[in-house]
Amino acid sequence: INLAQVHKPFKNPRFTPSAKKLKNLKQISLAERANAEALRWSIEAPPSVLPSKRYCDITGLVAPYVDPKSGLRYHNADIYRFIKLLPAHSVQSYLGLRNAAVNLK
């Protein structure tokens, strides 16, 4: 059997190879090195449109809740009970850690 004359259904008879110029390994490595240098020194991005994450002032976990009286962020009910037992100067120091210190009444 001559394989050149056998019909091959997987081959497209209208296929023409593209005239794309191929690069050798040296050209590819030079292009990657130049691209890496450009990325290393020009990291510019617009500000994020997502809201910033809020973390618990006590534990550092994600804080979905805020104490209305003190303004401290907390993670769950156990932390809220702990916040209720804190004296005012401790609340001020926690708020000061995230630069949100306010004078409580």
N, C-alpha and C positions, 0 to 999 in steps of 0.2 A: 504494500500500500504506500503510495506517495502522499505524504501528509500535506504537501504544498497544494495539491489539487483537491483535497477533501474539503467539503463545505463545513465551515465553522460557524454555528449559529450565534455564538457569543461575540463575534467580531463584527463591528460596524463597518460596512463597506464604504461609507461616506466619510470615514475618519481621516483627518489630515493633521499631522503633528503641528503643534504651535511653533511660531518663530521666536519663542522666548529664548533669550540668551542665557546660558547656564554659567554659573560662577564656580570657580575652583575653590578649594578649601582655604587658601590664603586670603582671597577676597572676602569670603564669608567671615573669617575670624577677625579681619580688620574692621569690617562693618559692625560686628557685634561689639568689639572693643570700643569703637567710637560711640556707639549707642549707649554702652554701659557708662562711659565717661559723662555723656550728656545727662543721663538719668541721675548719676551720682551728685552732680552739682546743681541741677535745676529742678528741685522738687518743689513745685508750686501747685497748690490746689485751692480751689475756692472753699469758703467756709461751708461746713456741713449744714444741710437743711433739716437734719434730724434733731429733735430736742436732745439736750445733754442728759446723760444718765444721772440719776440722783441716788446717792448712797447713804446708808444708815450712818448717823454720826457716832453711834456706839460700836457697832459690829463691823461696818464696812461693806455689808451686803447690800443688794439693791433695795431701796426704800420706797415702797409704794405709798407710805403714809407720812403725814406731818402732824406733829402735836400742835394744836391751835394756840395753846397758851404759851409754850416756850419757843415754838418754831423749830424744834429739833425734828429731824427726819428719823423714822424708825422702821424696822423690818417687820416685826410681828407684835402680837399682844404682850408677850413676855417682856420685850424691850420697852414697850409703852409703860408697863407697870414699873419697870426700873426707872424710867424717866420721871414718873410721878413722884418717886422717892428721892430724887436728886435735889440737893439744896441749890439756891439761886446762883451762887458763885461757880458751882460745877457746870450748870447749864451755860453760863457765860463763857466758861473755858472751852466747852464743846463747840459753842457757836464761834468762838474766836479761832478755833482750828480750821474752820472752813471760811474764815473772813466774813462772817455774817453776824458779828457781835452786835447786839442791840441791848439797850437798857430795858430790862423787864420791870414791870410795876408790881 
